[in-house]
Amino acid sequence: MLTHLGAGDRGFENSRPVSDGIMSQPFSSNYSNRLLQAFELAGSASFEPHLRLVTLALGEVLIRADTPIAYVHFVERGIVSLVAVARDGEQIEIGLIGCEGMVGIPVLLGAESTPNEARVQAAGLAYEVPVDALRNVMRRNPELHEQLLRYAQVLNTQVACTALANGRYKVAQRLARWLLMCHDRTEGDTLPTTHRFLSLMLGVNRPGLTTAVAALEREGIITTKRGTITICDREALLARADASYGVPEAEYERMMKGTVKPT
C-alpha cells in the first residue's frame, strides 16, 4: 500500500476474471492502484472501459521470457516479482511491483517482449488491459503516456538499486531491504514467503539466508512461521537495511508528485 514510503514455481497460462466483460462502473477513486488514481486526476476516463479485474494466483506468470506481451496489469493487491532468467535456467529477482505500479513496462518502451519474467509472489487482484488498447489510449492521451513513462523511470531506478544491493551489500542488508519493499506493498505486517523462495529471489545460498533470518528473529525484528514472515519492528529493519533501501522509494515520490493522490 506504500503507506510506509518516504512464488511459487508453477505458472498459469491466464489470469482468472473476477468480473465478466467490460467494467461498467464510472472511473472511481476507489482504485487502490496509484497509477489508476493518477489517470483519474488527469481526466483519463477513456482508459476505464478497457479495464478488467482479474485475480493474481500465487506463482502465476504474467509475462513469460521472450514471449509476446498480450496484457499489462495494474496491481490492486498483491506483489509481482520481475525475474531475470538466464539461458541455463539461473534466475534472480530484479524488481517488485505492487499497488504503486504496472506490470508490462517494456510495452511503454516499444518492445513486444522481454527476456525477463513477471511472476506473482503474493496473490491478489489486478486490472488487466490488452496491450493494443493501452497503446491506442496512449496515442490519444500524451499526458497519460507521460505519467506511465515516469513510472518506468522509477522502476528502472529500482532495478538498478537491486543490482547495487546484490553486488555490494551483505546478505543481512539485502534481506532487510527485500522485507521492507514487500512490507510497503502488503496490507498488514505478515508476508507470505519461504526460505527456498527467498534464497532464489535474492540469489543467496540457503545456509546464508537461514543465518540472516535467524538473526532478525532472535532480535525480535521479525517472527517466522511456516510460509510466512511477520515484521515486528520496521524501524529496526530500516536500520539493518541502511543505505540499500530508500532510493527507489524517494524516486517514486519525486517522479509521481502531483500526479497521484496520497494513500
Backbone torsions as a table, in degrees:
resi	resn	phi	psi	omega
1	MET	NA	-6.5	175.7
2	LEU	58.1	21.8	175.2
3	THR	-76.7	-14.7	178.8
4	HIS	-84.8	-11.6	-167.9
5	LEU	-69.7	148.2	148.4
6	GLY	-98.9	NA	NA
7	ALA	NA	140.4	-175.1
8	GLY	-77.6	175.7	-178.4
9	ASP	-92.1	-13.8	-171.7
10	ARG	-98.4	129.0	178.3
11	GLY	-97.8	162.2	176.7
12	PHE	-125.5	145.7	-174.5
13	GLU	-71.2	-36.1	-174.7
14	ASN	-140.9	152.1	170.2
15	SER	-71.4	154.1	-179.6
16	ARG	-102.8	125.7	-175.6
17	PRO	-69.7	140.5	172.0
18	VAL	-88.3	-35.5	177.5
19	SER	-125.4	146.7	-178.3
20	ASP	-89.5	139.4	173.5
21	GLY	74.3	-161.5	-175.9
22	ILE	-76.0	138.8	175.6
23	MET	-64.7	132.5	-172.4
24	SER	-104.6	-16.9	-177.3
25	GLN	-74.1	155.0	179.4
26	PRO	-64.7	156.3	179.2
27	PHE	-58.3	129.8	-166.2
28	SER	-134.5	145.7	176.0
29	SER	-74.2	1.2	175.9
30	ASN	-70.5	-10.8	177.0
31	TYR	-61.2	137.0	175.2
32	SER	-83.7	-28.8	-178.3
33	ASN	-67.0	126.5	-173.0
34	ARG	-72.5	-25.9	175.0
35	LEU	-70.3	-40.3	176.8
36	LEU	-64.3	-34.8	174.3
37	GLN	-63.0	-39.1	179.3
38	ALA	-64.7	-39.2	178.9
39	PHE	-63.1	-37.0	178.1
40	GLU	-62.9	-43.5	179.2
41	LEU	-62.4	-31.8	-179.7
42	ALA	-83.2	-0.5	-179.9
43	GLY	73.0	31.8	-175.1
44	SER	-91.9	53.0	-178.9
45	ALA	-64.0	-22.3	179.9
46	SER	-64.0	-15.9	-179.5
47	PHE	-76.9	-31.4	-170.3
48	GLU	-59.5	-39.7	-176.9
49	PRO	-61.3	-17.1	-176.7
50	HIS	-92.1	-3.8	-177.1
51	LEU	-82.5	135.9	173.1
52	ARG	-133.7	124.0	-178.2
53	LEU	-77.0	126.1	-178.9
54	VAL	-131.5	157.2	173.6
55	THR	-83.9	150.2	173.5
56	LEU	-111.4	112.6	-178.5
57	ALA	-89.6	142.7	178.5
58	LEU	-52.8	126.5	179.4
59	GLY	86.3	-6.6	-178.7
60	GLU	-63.9	136.8	178.9
61	VAL	-98.6	110.3	-178.4
62	LEU	-82.3	-33.5	175.8
63	ILE	-131.8	125.3	178.1
64	ARG	-97.8	146.5	-178.9
65	ALA	-59.0	134.4	174.4
66	ASP	56.9	33.2	179.7
67	THR	-126.3	136.0	-179.7
68	PRO	-52.0	134.5	-179.9
69	ILE	-84.2	119.0	-177.4
70	ALA	-96.0	-29.7	-176.1
71	TYR	-137.5	151.0	165.4
72	VAL	-109.2	158.3	-175.9
73	HIS	-132.4	128.8	173.1
74	PHE	-99.6	109.6	-172.2
75	VAL	-73.5	126.8	173.4
76	GLU	-93.1	-41.5	-179.2
77	ARG	-151.8	139.2	-178.3
78	GLY	112.7	-179.5	-178.5
79	ILE	-136.8	136.5	176.3
80	VAL	-116.9	130.4	177.3
81	SER	-94.4	136.6	168.0
82	LEU	-93.5	125.7	-171.6
83	VAL	-124.5	125.0	174.1
84	ALA	-83.1	131.7	-176.2
85	VAL	-124.3	124.1	178.1
86	ALA	-87.3	166.1	-178.6
87	ARG	-64.4	-25.1	179.5
88	ASP	-89.6	6.1	176.9
89	GLY	95.5	-10.6	176.9
90	GLU	-63.7	143.9	-178.8
91	GLN	-149.6	155.8	178.4
92	ILE	-154.7	147.2	178.3
93	GLU	-73.3	135.1	179.0
94	ILE	-118.5	-8.0	179.9
95	GLY	-169.1	161.1	177.9
96	LEU	-128.2	140.9	177.2
97	ILE	-131.2	129.7	175.2
98	GLY	-128.6	-144.3	-174.5
99	CYS	-73.7	0.3	175.0
100	GLU	-84.7	-11.5	-167.6
101	GLY	-146.0	-161.9	-174.2
102	MET	-132.6	141.0	174.5
103	VAL	-96.7	119.8	-179.6
104	GLY	127.3	27.1	-178.5
105	ILE	-55.9	-35.2	179.4
106	PRO	-53.0	-31.2	179.8
107	VAL	-62.1	-37.4	-180.0
108	LEU	-65.7	-25.0	-174.8
109	LEU	-99.4	11.7	175.6
110	GLY	87.6	8.9	-179.5
111	ALA	-91.4	145.2	176.3
112	GLU	-89.8	-25.1	-177.8
113	SER	-151.6	178.4	-179.7
114	THR	-148.0	150.3	175.9
115	PRO	-75.3	-5.9	-178.9
116	ASN	-98.0	164.7	176.9
117	GLU	-111.3	155.4	170.5
118	ALA	-119.7	115.5	-170.3
119	ARG	-126.7	133.2	-179.1
120	VAL	-70.2	120.4	179.5
121	GLN	-95.2	-34.9	176.6
122	ALA	-132.7	125.2	-175.0
123	ALA	-61.4	152.9	179.8
124	GLY	-179.7	-140.8	-177.6
125	LEU	-136.1	153.8	175.7
126	ALA	-152.7	155.5	170.1
127	TYR	-93.0	123.4	-177.2
128	GLU	-99.5	137.3	179.7
129	VAL	-133.0	128.8	174.7
130	PRO	-60.9	140.9	-177.3
131	VAL	-57.3	-44.3	-179.3
132	ASP	-59.9	-39.6	179.6
133	ALA	-66.5	-41.3	178.7
134	LEU	-61.2	-44.6	-179.6
135	ARG	-63.3	-39.8	178.4
136	ASN	-63.1	-43.0	179.8
137	VAL	-65.7	-40.6	-179.9
138	MET	-64.5	-36.5	178.4
139	ARG	-64.3	-34.8	-179.2
140	ARG	-83.7	-17.9	-173.9
141	ASN	-134.4	85.6	-179.1
142	PRO	-60.4	-30.8	-179.3
143	GLU	-65.9	-41.6	177.5
144	LEU	-62.7	-43.3	178.4
145	HIS	-60.0	-41.6	179.7
146	GLU	-63.2	-40.6	178.8
147	GLN	-63.6	-39.4	177.7
148	LEU	-66.6	-37.4	178.0
149	LEU	-67.7	-31.3	174.6
150	ARG	-62.5	-41.9	177.7
151	TYR	-66.3	-36.2	177.1
152	ALA	-59.1	-38.6	176.7
153	GLN	-62.2	-41.7	178.9
154	VAL	-62.5	-45.4	-178.3
155	LEU	-66.3	-38.2	175.8
156	ASN	-61.2	-37.5	176.7
157	THR	-64.0	-42.2	178.9
158	GLN	-62.2	-43.1	179.3
159	VAL	-61.8	-41.9	178.9
160	ALA	-64.5	-40.7	179.3
161	CYS	-69.2	-30.8	175.1
162	THR	-66.4	-41.1	176.5
163	ALA	-61.5	-42.1	177.9
164	LEU	-62.3	-44.9	179.9
165	ALA	-62.8	-43.2	-178.7
166	ASN	-65.3	-31.8	-175.4
167	GLY	-92.3	-24.3	-170.6
168	ARG	-123.1	-11.6	-176.8
169	TYR	-112.3	153.9	-179.3
170	LYS	-72.6	163.1	-177.5
171	VAL	-56.4	-41.3	-178.0
172	ALA	-61.0	-40.7	179.4
173	GLN	-70.3	-40.8	179.6
174	ARG	-64.7	-39.6	177.8
175	LEU	-64.1	-45.7	179.8
176	ALA	-61.0	-42.0	178.6
177	ARG	-61.0	-46.2	-177.9
178	TRP	-63.3	-42.6	179.6
179	LEU	-64.0	-39.3	178.0
180	LEU	-64.5	-43.1	-179.3
181	MET	-64.5	-39.4	176.3
182	CYS	-68.1	-40.1	178.5
183	HIS	-59.6	-39.7	177.7
184	ASP	-58.1	-29.7	-171.3
185	ARG	-107.5	14.2	-175.6
186	THR	-124.7	139.8	172.6
187	GLU	-81.3	118.6	-176.8
188	GLY	94.2	-172.2	-172.5
189	ASP	-110.3	-2.1	-176.7
190	THR	-101.3	127.2	-177.2
191	LEU	-110.5	130.7	176.4
192	PRO	-80.7	117.6	178.3
193	THR	-166.6	168.0	176.8
194	THR	-132.5	160.9	177.7
195	HIS	-60.5	-38.0	-179.1
196	ARG	-63.2	-44.5	179.9
197	PHE	-66.0	-43.2	179.9
198	LEU	-60.7	-44.5	-178.8
199	SER	-64.0	-36.3	178.4
200	LEU	-68.0	-46.9	-176.5
201	MET	-69.8	-36.2	-178.7
202	LEU	-87.6	-11.2	179.7
203	GLY	69.2	36.6	179.4
204	VAL	-124.1	159.5	-179.9
205	ASN	-76.9	156.8	-175.8
206	ARG	-59.7	-45.1	-179.4
207	PRO	-59.3	-42.0	179.8
208	GLY	-65.6	-39.8	178.6
209	LEU	-66.8	-43.9	-180.0
210	THR	-59.0	-39.6	178.0
211	THR	-63.8	-43.5	-179.2
212	ALA	-66.1	-42.6	178.6
213	VAL	-64.1	-43.6	-178.8
214	ALA	-62.4	-38.1	179.8
215	ALA	-64.4	-43.2	177.9
216	LEU	-64.0	-39.1	-179.6
217	GLU	-70.1	-39.1	-179.3
218	ARG	-61.9	-32.4	-178.8
219	GLU	-90.8	4.1	176.4
220	GLY	78.2	14.0	-179.8
221	ILE	-78.8	-34.7	176.9
222	ILE	-137.1	163.1	165.6
223	THR	-126.7	151.9	-178.8
224	THR	-126.9	144.0	167.7
225	LYS	-134.2	168.9	-178.4
226	ARG	-57.4	116.5	176.8
227	GLY	86.1	0.8	180.0
228	THR	-144.0	153.3	169.1
229	ILE	-129.5	130.8	179.8
230	THR	-109.8	129.1	177.9
231	ILE	-81.1	121.0	-179.7
232	CYS	-103.9	-29.9	-175.9
233	ASP	-140.5	90.4	-177.4
234	ARG	-64.4	-39.4	-178.8
235	GLU	-61.2	-41.4	177.7
236	ALA	-66.3	-35.4	178.5
237	LEU	-66.7	-38.6	176.0
238	LEU	-61.3	-40.9	178.8
239	ALA	-64.4	-38.4	179.0
240	ARG	-67.7	-39.7	-179.5
241	ALA	-69.9	-33.8	178.2
242	ASP	54.8	-132.8	-173.6
243	ALA	-75.1	-7.1	179.8
244	SER	-71.0	-18.9	-177.8
245	TYR	-115.5	143.2	168.4
246	GLY	122.8	-27.2	-177.0
247	VAL	-67.2	-50.9	178.1
248	PRO	-62.4	-34.2	-179.4
249	GLU	-65.7	-42.0	176.6
250	ALA	-67.4	-36.3	179.2
251	GLU	-65.4	-36.2	177.3
252	TYR	-61.1	-48.0	-178.3
253	GLU	-65.6	-35.5	179.3
254	ARG	-68.8	-48.2	-174.8
255	MET	-73.9	-32.3	-174.7
256	MET	-98.9	1.2	-179.1
257	LYS	-57.6	131.0	179.2
258	GLY	84.3	-6.2	-179.6
259	THR	-112.9	-9.6	-178.7
260	VAL	-130.0	152.7	175.8
261	LYS	-82.3	145.6	178.0
262	PRO	-65.9	148.7	178.6
263	THR	-103.5	NA	NA
